[in-house]
Amino acid sequence: MPALTARDKGGDPPSVHGPLALKGQRCFQKGPGFLCAFDYLLDPATTDDPADQWHAFWLSSQSAEPARQGFCTTEVVDSLVWPSAAKPTRTFPAAGASKAGPHVSAHLAVDAAGHARSPASLDQTPTWPAGLVTTTPRAGRLTVLWQGATRRGMSLAFGAEMVNPESSPMSFGGDQYEVGVPCAHVGPPGPGFGARIRPAVSAPGRAAYVQVRIPGTHIKPGPNIKPGLATIAIGSGQPTVLEVVGRAALALPAHRYGLYAGRYVARVTLHGPSGTRHYRLRFRVR
C-alpha cells in the first residue's frame, strides 16, 4: 500500500504494513487544523517474549499555518508525549539532525528492536518543505524541530517504537516561529553560531541582509521561547539589537539610514546560552 500523504489540515492515519493493530487514537482541532496521535500494537506472537508489548506511536499533525503577510516561517516544533518513563527504542526521524524535504516519506520500522519474526512498519508523507529536522527522544516525550524558510503551512508525521509504554500518547499541537523578512533572505539552518551578509553589495531595489544564527535559542513546545541577541553596528550609528530565535536577518537598504555609496564594515555581536561571538562583516553600497 502506498504511503498516505498527510493533508495540510493534518490528522490522517499512516499506512500500516504488517501485524500492527490500532489500540487507540486521540484527535483534536487546533486552530484551522487537526492532529491525531495513534497507538498501534505489534502482534505479541511475533516477538521473542509475548509478555512484552511493543507499540508504535505516531503523530499526524498540521503543525504550522501559512505565514502572515510579509513574514517567513523559520521554525516549527511538535511533540508526542506519554505519561510514563518509557523511552523510544527507535524513532522516525532518527535521533539527531537529518534533512527533510517535500515528498520524502516518513517511515517507522516496528520489529521489537530487531527481534520480531514478522516485522511491521508505518508510513506517511509529510508536507514539510526542505529543511533541517532535529529529533530529540526522551523518557515520556519525542520532540521534532523543523528549521527552514517557508511561507506555506505544513503537516508533520513522525513516530516512535516503544516497549511496555503503559499508556497511549497524546500531543498538544505544533508551534511555529516567524520572522518579518522575505524567506529568500533568511540564512540556512545549521549547528553553531553564524553571521554573514548576502548579497555582498546593497543596491537600490536590492538590499543586502545581515543573516545571523545563534544555537540553543530554538522554539520549544508550548511555545517556549528564550531568544538570543544580535547587536549590529555600522560606523558611529546607533546599534540595532535583534531578538534571535534560531535565525534572524536585518535589511541594509541602499541610500537609507545613512547607507550611501561606499564600503562599510558591520560589527556583529551574537549572544546566546552557549556564549558570545563577534564578527566584522564587510559590504558595499552601490
C-alpha positions in Angstrom: 0.0 0.0 0.0 1.5 3.4 -0.9 2.2 5.9 1.9 -0.7 8.2 2.7 0.1 11.9 2.4 -0.7 13.9 5.5 -3.2 16.6 4.5 -2.4 20.3 5.0 -5.1 20.1 7.7 -3.4 17.1 9.4 -4.8 14.2 11.3 -4.7 11.4 8.7 -3.6 7.9 9.8 -0.4 6.4 8.4 -0.3 3.4 6.1 0.1 0.2 8.1 2.2 -2.7 6.9 2.5 -6.0 8.9 0.9 -7.3 12.1 0.0 -4.0 13.8 -3.4 -3.4 15.4 -4.7 0.1 16.3 -5.1 0.3 20.1 -6.2 3.9 20.3 -6.1 7.4 18.9 -6.5 10.9 20.3 -7.5 13.7 17.9 -8.4 17.3 18.3 -8.6 20.6 16.4 -6.0 23.3 16.9 -6.9 26.5 15.0 -8.0 25.5 11.5 -6.0 22.3 11.5 -6.2 18.8 13.1 -3.9 16.5 14.9 -4.1 12.8 15.8 -1.8 10.7 18.0 -2.1 7.0 17.1 -1.1 3.9 19.2 -0.5 0.6 17.4 0.3 -2.7 19.0 2.7 -5.3 17.3 1.3 -8.8 17.5 2.9 -10.3 20.6 3.0 -13.7 18.9 5.7 -12.4 16.5 8.2 -11.4 19.3 10.6 -13.4 21.4 8.7 -12.6 24.6 5.0 -12.5 24.2 4.8 -10.9 27.7 6.3 -7.7 26.3 4.0 -5.2 24.5 5.7 -3.5 21.6 3.9 -0.3 20.4 4.3 2.1 17.6 3.3 5.7 18.5 2.6 8.0 15.5 1.7 11.7 15.2 0.0 13.3 12.1 -0.5 17.0 12.6 -1.0 20.3 10.9 1.9 21.8 12.8 2.1 25.2 11.0 -0.3 27.6 9.3 0.8 29.7 6.3 3.0 32.6 7.4 1.4 36.0 7.8 1.8 38.5 5.0 5.4 39.8 4.9 6.6 37.1 7.3 8.5 33.8 6.9 8.2 30.7 9.0 11.7 29.6 10.1 10.9 27.0 12.8 8.2 24.5 13.6 8.2 22.3 16.7 5.8 19.4 17.6 5.9 16.6 20.1 4.4 13.3 21.2 4.1 12.8 25.0 3.1 9.9 27.2 2.7 9.6 31.0 5.5 7.1 31.7 9.2 6.9 31.9 9.4 4.7 28.8 12.0 5.9 26.2 11.7 5.1 22.5 13.8 2.2 21.1 13.6 3.7 17.6 12.2 6.9 16.1 11.5 8.5 12.8 13.1 10.8 12.1 16.2 9.2 13.7 17.6 10.9 16.8 19.8 13.8 15.9 19.7 16.0 12.8 18.6 15.0 9.4 17.4 16.6 6.2 13.7 17.0 5.3 12.1 17.8 2.0 8.9 17.6 0.0 7.6 14.1 -0.9 10.1 12.4 1.5 8.2 9.6 3.1 8.2 9.2 6.9 8.9 5.5 7.7 9.0 3.8 11.1 10.1 0.2 11.3 8.4 -1.7 14.1 10.2 -5.0 14.8 10.7 -5.3 18.6 14.1 -3.8 18.3 15.1 -6.3 15.6 13.6 -9.4 17.3 10.2 -9.7 15.6 9.7 -12.7 13.3 7.2 -10.7 11.3 8.3 -7.0 11.2 5.9 -4.2 10.6 6.1 -0.5 9.7 4.1 2.8 9.5 4.5 5.1 6.5 3.2 8.6 5.7 4.4 11.6 3.6 4.5 14.9 5.4 4.1 18.2 3.6 7.2 19.7 5.2 9.4 21.8 2.9 13.1 21.4 2.5 14.9 22.0 5.8 16.7 20.5 8.7 14.9 18.3 11.2 16.2 17.7 14.8 14.7 14.8 16.7 15.0 14.5 20.4 13.8 11.4 22.2 13.5 11.4 26.0 11.6 9.5 28.6 8.0 10.3 28.2 8.5 12.6 25.1 9.6 12.8 21.5 10.2 16.2 20.1 10.8 17.1 16.4 12.0 20.6 15.4 11.9 21.6 11.7 14.1 24.5 10.6 14.0 26.1 7.2 12.2 29.0 5.4 8.7 28.9 4.0 5.5 30.9 3.7 3.4 27.8 3.3 1.6 25.8 6.0 2.9 22.3 6.7 2.0 19.0 8.3 4.4 16.8 10.2 4.4 13.0 10.6 6.7 11.2 12.9 6.7 8.3 15.4 8.5 6.0 17.8 8.7 2.3 18.6 8.1 1.6 22.3 8.2 -1.4 24.7 5.7 -1.5 27.5 4.8 2.2 27.5 1.8 1.7 29.8 -0.3 4.3 28.1 -1.2 5.8 24.7 0.5 9.0 23.5 -1.0 12.5 23.0 0.0 15.8 21.5 -0.9 19.4 22.2 -0.2 20.5 18.6 2.7 22.2 16.9 4.1 25.7 17.4 5.8 27.9 14.8 8.1 30.9 14.7 8.1 33.6 12.0 10.5 36.4 11.1 9.4 39.6 9.4 11.7 39.4 6.3 11.4 37.6 3.0 12.2 33.9 3.1 14.9 34.4 0.4 16.9 36.5 2.9 16.9 34.1 5.8 20.2 32.2 6.2 20.4 28.4 6.3 19.9 26.4 9.4 22.8 24.5 10.9 24.9 24.0 14.0 26.9 26.7 15.8 26.9 30.5 15.5 26.9 32.1 12.1 26.8 35.6 10.7 27.1 36.8 7.1 25.9 39.5 4.6 24.1 38.4 1.4 24.4 39.7 -1.2 27.7 41.5 -0.5 26.5 44.6 -2.4 23.4 46.6 -1.4 21.8 48.4 -4.4 18.6 50.4 -4.9 15.8 47.9 -5.0 18.0 45.0 -4.0 19.0 45.3 -0.3 21.7 43.3 1.3 20.8 41.5 4.5 22.8 40.6 7.7 21.9 36.9 8.4 22.6 35.6 11.8 22.3 32.2 13.6 22.5 31.5 17.4 22.5 27.9 18.7 20.3 26.9 21.7 17.6 29.6 21.0 15.1 27.4 19.1 11.4 27.4 19.8 10.2 24.7 22.2 6.7 23.2 22.6 4.4 25.5 24.4 5.5 27.7 22.7 8.5 28.3 25.0 10.8 31.0 23.5 14.1 32.2 25.1 15.8 34.3 22.3 19.4 35.2 21.9 20.5 38.7 21.0 22.3 40.1 17.9 23.8 43.6 18.2 24.6 45.1 14.8 26.6 48.4 14.5 27.8 50.2 11.4 30.1 53.2 11.7 29.2 55.6 14.5 25.5 55.0 14.2 23.2 53.6 16.9 23.5 49.8 17.1 20.5 47.7 16.2 19.5 44.9 18.6 17.6 41.9 17.3 16.0 39.1 19.2 17.1 35.8 17.6 15.1 32.6 17.8 17.4 30.2 15.8 18.0 32.7 12.9 17.2 36.3 12.1 18.0 38.8 9.4 18.3 42.6 9.1 18.0 44.6 5.8 20.7 47.0 4.8 18.8 49.1 2.2 20.9 51.3 -0.1 20.6 55.1 0.3 18.7 54.8 3.5 19.7 55.2 7.2 22.9 56.8 6.2 24.0 53.9 3.9 25.2 55.8 0.8 27.6 54.6 -1.9 30.8 53.3 -0.4 32.3 50.5 1.6 31.3 49.6 5.1 32.0 47.2 8.0 29.2 45.8 10.1 30.2 44.9 13.6 28.0 42.0 14.8 27.9 40.5 18.3 25.9 37.4 18.9 25.0 36.3 22.4 23.3 33.0 23.3 23.2 30.4 26.0 26.4 28.8 24.8 28.5 32.0 24.7 29.2 35.2 22.7 30.7 35.6 19.2 32.0 38.7 17.4 32.2 39.3 13.7 33.3 42.1 11.3 31.4 41.8 8.0 32.4 43.9 5.0 29.8 45.0 2.4 29.4 47.7 -0.2 26.6 50.1 -1.1 26.2 51.0 -4.8 
